Amino acid sequence: MVSPIDGEKLIRDIKLSTVVPACITGEDKAHEFTDMDLAMKLHYITTVHFFGGDAAEGLSIQDLKTPMFQWLQHYYPICGRIRRRDGDGGGGGRPFVKCNDSGVRIVEAKCDKTVAEWLAVVGGGDRHRLLVYHQPLLARDFGFTPLVFLQFYIGKAIGVYNSRLTKFKCGGLSVGMRWAHILGDAFSASECINMWGKIMANQKAPCQLLDSPNVIHRIATSSPTSFCRSVKLLDPLGDNWLTPNNFNMQMHTFHITEKQINNMLSGENVNKRDFGHASLEFELPGNTHQAIGIVEAPTMSLIIESDCLEIAKMIGEKFVDETNVIEKRMEGENGNADFLVYGSNLTFVDLEEVNLWGLKLRGKGPIFADLSIGGVGDEGAVVVVQNGGGKIVNVILPEDELEHLKNELRVEYGIF
């Protein structure tokens, strides 16, 4: 494993550029945020996809950029910049996106490791941090800040969309995306970048994208706070949309195989709610596919003393949906309140239904894909995504708590 400092040396020849929609969106066109969008404004989503040489061989940065002009014409809100309405009362006015075609940022870089070497050597915790633009989004001067970053790494590999392009020595490619959660949830983010791949493959793009209110995703927090118990109201942050942390938050990725899952269950019946999976490819991004709620334990000691299966059962059986409560609270604040969702309490995020593996290059799917969240508060978060028959679990916790958890999982379940 290499440290983040050593890892910086693996990336070289960084170049920045911007891609805009093929056609002008229109004068004074705006994209209005919903109350739920604004509730998520302190958070962001990151994805990373690795492609082998058979998918990336011969691809140039221009090959990757050219389909973006049409792609961004359909997803024009992600090319805009945030503004505030005048005269909306306290907090400087309700935020919205001015669809001014400012574009998405592309970061290109080269890497001296092959894809296989990167996955093996740069393993461990936040190992893909260098493959995704990792500065805080919308922390300052959000009026000038892109809402999405794509990063291509070429290690002789690449990445996009307010992103960094990286090519690996084997001809492989990584595509890393950093997406402002205020634009939409993980379902929207994933389907959006998947559409870029479809347009690149000359598949017909939709003539018009529409919003949809389908709810298919769940975020569960483990203990109550106050009214709107699954979120935390913060002191006003103004235009500095940066999560305030009192601890050094770290992330570790656990890979749990299908065999390990079966061994852990060993006859246990853990109910999992079925939220369905609607097609999102004809929708504009939005935070309409998630449900946020609370799972309340009688005592904190019950949480501390419970094993993973007992906690999973509690989430499956005692989840109380508070999505509508949060929306009403935001509506009452005219969108100007600053809420913390991820990490307001210990937060479990089920993203197993996200179409993470749907991005394809030349008809080839990724050899590895991952998704996580940022802007997590001090209580931490656990993000679960699908990986074949197994699971990828990204845990974000204060550094000392994370080390304790890693030791527990290693001793009890042989999970590293």
C-alpha positions in Angstrom: 0.0 0.0 0.0 1.2 3.6 -0.6 0.5 6.6 1.4 -1.5 9.6 0.0 1.8 11.6 -0.2 3.6 8.8 -2.1 0.5 8.3 -4.2 0.7 11.9 -5.4 4.0 10.9 -7.2 2.1 8.3 -9.3 0.1 11.0 -11.0 1.8 13.3 -13.5 1.2 15.6 -16.6 -2.1 17.0 -15.2 -4.1 19.2 -17.7 -7.3 21.1 -17.1 -10.0 21.9 -19.6 -13.7 22.6 -19.8 -16.5 21.1 -21.9 -19.8 23.0 -22.6 -23.1 22.0 -24.2 -23.3 21.7 -28.0 -26.0 24.4 -28.2 -26.7 27.5 -26.1 -29.2 26.6 -23.4 -31.1 29.9 -23.6 -31.2 33.3 -22.2 -32.0 33.6 -18.4 -32.8 29.9 -18.1 -32.8 28.6 -14.5 -32.9 25.3 -12.8 -34.8 25.5 -9.5 -33.7 23.4 -6.6 -36.3 21.4 -4.6 -36.4 21.6 -0.8 -34.8 18.1 -0.7 -32.0 19.3 -3.1 -31.2 22.1 -0.7 -31.2 19.8 2.3 -28.3 17.8 0.6 -26.2 20.8 -0.3 -23.3 20.1 2.0 -22.7 16.7 0.6 -21.2 15.3 -2.6 -21.0 11.9 -4.4 -17.8 10.3 -5.9 -17.6 7.5 -8.4 -14.6 5.8 -10.0 -14.6 3.3 -12.9 -11.6 1.3 -14.1 -11.5 0.0 -17.7 -9.0 -2.4 -19.1 -6.9 -2.0 -22.2 -9.5 -3.7 -24.5 -12.0 -0.8 -23.7 -9.5 2.1 -23.6 -7.0 1.1 -26.3 -6.6 3.9 -28.9 -9.0 6.3 -27.2 -7.8 9.9 -27.1 -9.1 12.7 -24.8 -10.9 14.1 -27.9 -12.7 10.8 -28.3 -14.0 11.1 -24.7 -14.8 14.8 -25.0 -16.7 14.8 -28.3 -19.8 13.0 -27.1 -19.9 15.3 -24.1 -21.2 18.2 -26.2 -24.4 16.4 -26.9 -24.5 14.8 -23.5 -24.3 18.1 -21.7 -26.9 19.6 -24.0 -29.4 17.2 -22.4 -28.1 17.5 -18.9 -27.6 21.3 -19.1 -28.2 22.1 -15.4 -24.9 20.4 -14.4 -23.1 23.0 -16.6 -24.6 25.9 -14.7 -23.4 27.8 -11.7 -25.3 28.5 -8.4 -26.8 31.9 -7.8 -29.2 33.3 -5.2 -32.6 35.0 -5.7 -32.8 38.6 -4.7 -35.2 39.7 -2.1 -36.0 36.3 -0.7 -35.5 37.2 2.9 -32.7 36.0 5.2 -29.7 34.0 4.2 -29.1 35.9 1.0 -32.0 34.5 -1.1 -32.9 31.0 -2.3 -30.2 29.3 -4.3 -30.8 28.1 -7.9 -28.7 27.2 -10.9 -28.2 29.8 -13.6 -28.0 27.7 -16.7 -25.2 29.8 -18.3 -23.4 26.9 -20.0 -20.2 27.4 -18.0 -19.5 23.7 -18.5 -17.9 20.9 -16.6 -14.2 20.7 -15.7 -12.1 18.0 -17.2 -8.8 16.9 -15.5 -6.4 14.7 -17.5 -3.4 13.0 -16.0 -1.1 10.1 -16.6 -0.1 7.3 -14.2 3.0 5.1 -14.0 1.0 2.1 -12.7 -1.2 -0.3 -14.6 -4.8 -0.7 -13.6 -4.0 -4.0 -12.0 -1.0 -2.5 -10.1 -3.1 0.4 -8.9 -5.8 -1.9 -7.6 -3.3 -4.1 -5.9 -0.6 -1.7 -4.6 -2.7 1.4 -3.8 -5.1 -0.7 -1.8 -6.5 -0.1 1.6 -8.5 2.9 2.7 -9.3 6.0 0.6 -7.2 4.5 -2.2 -9.0 6.1 -5.1 -8.8 9.6 -3.7 -6.2 10.6 -6.3 -8.4 9.4 -9.1 -11.2 11.8 -8.3 -11.0 15.6 -7.9 -10.8 15.8 -4.1 -11.0 19.5 -3.2 -14.3 20.4 -1.3 -17.1 21.4 -3.7 -19.0 24.6 -3.1 -16.9 25.5 -0.1 -16.2 29.1 -1.3 -17.2 31.2 -4.3 -19.8 28.8 -5.4 -20.9 31.3 -8.0 -17.8 30.3 -10.0 -17.4 26.6 -9.0 -18.4 23.8 -11.3 -21.0 21.4 -9.9 -19.4 18.3 -11.4 -15.7 17.3 -11.9 -14.6 14.5 -14.1 -11.1 13.2 -13.8 -9.5 10.9 -16.4 -6.3 9.0 -15.6 -4.3 7.4 -18.4 -1.4 5.2 -17.4 -0.7 4.7 -21.1 -5.7 5.5 -18.9 -8.3 8.4 -18.6 -11.4 10.2 -16.7 -14.1 13.0 -17.2 -16.9 15.4 -16.1 -15.5 18.0 -13.8 -13.1 15.2 -13.6 -9.6 14.0 -14.0 -8.4 11.8 -17.0 -5.8 9.2 -16.1 -4.3 6.6 -18.4 -2.5 3.6 -17.0 0.6 1.9 -18.6 -1.5 -1.0 -19.7 -3.7 1.2 -21.9 -6.4 1.1 -19.2 -8.4 4.1 -18.1 -10.0 5.4 -14.9 -12.9 7.8 -14.9 -13.5 9.6 -11.6 -16.4 11.8 -11.0 -17.2 14.3 -8.1 -20.8 15.4 -8.2 -22.5 18.0 -6.0 -25.3 16.2 -4.2 -27.5 19.3 -4.5 -27.9 18.3 -8.2 -29.2 14.9 -7.5 -28.8 11.6 -5.6 -26.5 8.7 -6.4 -29.1 7.2 -8.8 -29.2 10.4 -10.8 -25.4 10.8 -10.8 -24.8 7.3 -12.0 -27.5 7.4 -14.7 -26.1 10.7 -15.9 -22.6 9.5 -16.5 -23.9 6.2 -17.9 -25.7 8.3 -20.6 -22.4 9.8 -21.6 -21.2 6.2 -22.4 -24.3 5.5 -24.4 -23.9 8.6 -26.5 -20.2 7.7 -27.1 -21.5 4.4 -28.4 -23.8 6.2 -30.8 -26.9 5.1 -29.0 -29.8 7.5 -29.5 -30.1 10.1 -26.7 -33.5 11.1 -25.4 -35.0 14.2 -27.0 -36.1 15.6 -23.7 -35.4 14.7 -20.0 -38.1 15.0 -17.4 -38.1 14.8 -13.6 -39.7 11.8 -11.8 -40.8 11.5 -8.2 -40.1 7.8 -7.9 -38.6 6.9 -4.5 -36.4 3.8 -4.5 -33.4 4.5 -2.2 -33.0 4.7 1.6 -30.7 6.5 4.0 -31.0 5.4 7.6 -29.6 7.0 10.7 -29.1 5.1 13.9 -30.3 7.4 16.7 -32.6 10.4 17.1 -31.5 14.1 17.4 -34.5 16.3 17.7 -37.3 17.4 15.3 -36.4 16.0 11.9 -34.4 13.4 13.9 -32.5 12.0 10.8 -30.8 15.4 10.1 -29.0 18.0 12.1 -29.6 21.7 11.8 -26.4 23.7 11.8 -25.5 27.3 12.6 -25.8 29.4 9.4 -22.9 28.8 7.0 -23.7 31.6 4.5 -22.1 30.9 1.2 -19.4 28.6 2.7 -21.1 25.2 2.1 -18.5 23.1 3.8 -19.4 20.5 6.5 -17.9 21.5 9.9 -16.0 18.6 11.4 -14.5 18.3 14.9 -12.5 15.1 14.0 -10.2 13.9 11.3 -12.6 11.8 9.1 -11.1 8.9 7.2 -12.5 6.4 4.8 -11.7 2.7 4.4 -13.1 0.4 1.8 -14.0 -3.2 2.8 -14.5 -5.8 0.1 -17.0 -8.5 1.3 -17.2 -11.6 -0.9 -20.4 -13.6 -1.5 -18.9 -16.4 0.6 -18.2 -14.1 3.5 -21.8 -12.8 3.4 -23.1 -16.4 3.4 -20.9 -17.3 6.3 -22.0 -14.2 8.3 -25.7 -14.9 7.7 -25.4 -18.6 8.5 -29.1 -19.2 8.4 -30.2 -15.8 9.7 -33.1 -14.1 7.9 -32.4 -10.4 7.4 -35.3 -8.6 5.7 -34.4 -6.1 3.0 -37.1 -3.8 1.7 -37.6 -3.8 -2.0 -37.7 -0.3 -3.4 -37.8 -1.4 -7.0 -35.6 0.0 -9.8 -37.2 2.3 -12.3 -35.4 3.5 -15.4 -34.0 6.9 -14.9 -32.4 7.5 -18.3 -35.1 10.0 -19.4 -34.9 12.2 -16.2 -33.0 15.3 -15.3 -31.0 14.8 -12.1 -32.7 15.3 -8.8 -32.9 14.1 -5.2 -36.2 12.3 -5.8 -35.0 8.7 -5.6 -34.1 8.5 -2.0 -35.9 8.1 1.3 -34.3 9.4 4.5 -35.3 8.1 7.9 -34.4 7.1 11.4 -33.8 3.8 13.1 -34.2 4.3 16.8 -32.5 2.0 19.4 -33.9 1.9 22.9 -30.4 2.6 24.3 -27.0 3.5 22.9 -25.5 0.4 24.6 -27.7 -1.7 22.4 -26.0 -0.3 19.3 -22.6 -0.6 20.8 -23.1 -4.2 21.9 -25.0 -5.4 18.8 -23.2 -7.2 16.0 -23.6 -6.3 12.3 -26.5 -8.7 11.7 -28.6 -7.3 14.6 -28.0 -3.7 13.3 -29.0 -4.8 9.8 -32.2 -6.3 11.1 -33.1 -3.1 12.9 -32.6 -1.1 9.7 -34.8 -3.6 7.8 -37.6 -3.7 10.3 -37.7 -0.4 12.2 -36.9 2.2 9.5 -39.1 5.3 9.9 -39.3 7.5 6.8 -38.8 11.2 7.5 -38.4 12.4 4.0 -41.6 14.5 3.9 -40.7 16.0 7.3 -37.4 17.2 6.1 -38.9 18.7 3.0 -41.5 20.6 5.0 -38.8 21.9 7.4 -36.8 23.2 4.4 -39.9 24.7 2.9 -40.4 26.7 6.1 -36.9 28.0 6.0 -37.3 29.1 2.3 -34.3 26.8 1.5 -31.9 28.8 3.5 -31.4 26.4 6.4 -28.1 24.5 6.6 -28.7 20.8 7.4 -26.3 17.9 7.8 -27.7 14.6 6.6 -24.8 12.1 6.2 -23.1 11.9 9.6 -25.8 13.8 11.6 -26.1 10.4 13.3 -24.3 7.3 12.3 -25.7 7.0 8.8 -26.3 3.8 6.8 -26.6 4.4 3.0 -28.0 1.5 0.9 -26.9 2.1 -2.7 -27.0 -1.5 -3.9 -29.7 -0.6 -6.5 -27.6 2.1 -8.1 -26.6 1.2 -11.7 -23.0 1.7 -10.9 -21.8 -0.9 -13.4 -23.8 0.6 -16.3 -21.0 2.8 -17.7 -19.5 1.1 -20.8 -16.7 2.0 -23.2 -16.8 0.3 -26.6 -19.4 -2.1 -25.2 -17.1 -3.1 -22.3 -18.1 -2.7 -18.7 -15.6 -1.6 -16.0 -13.3 -4.1 -14.4 -13.9 -2.3 -11.1 -16.3 0.4 -9.9 -16.9 2.1 -6.6 -19.1 4.9 -5.2 -19.0 6.9 -2.0 -20.1 10.1 -0.4 -18.3 13.2 1.0 -19.1 16.0 3.4 -19.8 13.5 6.1 -20.4 14.8 9.7 -18.6 13.6 12.8 -21.0 10.6 13.5 -19.9 8.9 10.3 -21.5 7.0 7.5 -21.5 3.5 6.0 -22.1 3.2 2.2 -22.9 -0.1 0.6 -22.8 -0.8 -3.1 -23.0 -4.0 -5.2 -20.0 -5.8 -6.4 -21.1 -9.0 -8.2 -22.3 -11.4 -5.6 -20.4 -9.5 -2.9 -20.5 -6.0 -1.5 -18.2 -2.9 -1.4 -18.6 -1.1 1.9 -17.1 2.3 2.3 -16.9 3.4 5.9 -16.3 7.1 6.8 -15.5 7.6 10.5 -13.3 9.6 12.9 -9.8 8.1 12.5 -9.5 6.4 15.9 -13.0 4.8 15.6 -12.2 3.6 12.1 -9.1 1.8 13.3 -11.1 0.1 16.1 -13.7 -1.1 13.5 -11.1 -2.4 11.2 -9.6 -4.5 14.0 -13.0 -5.8 15.0 -14.0 -6.9 11.5 -10.6 -8.5 10.9 -10.8 -10.5 14.1 -14.5 -11.4 14.1 -15.1 -12.0 10.3 -11.7 -12.0 8.6 -12.7 -8.9 6.7 -9.9 -6.5 5.8 
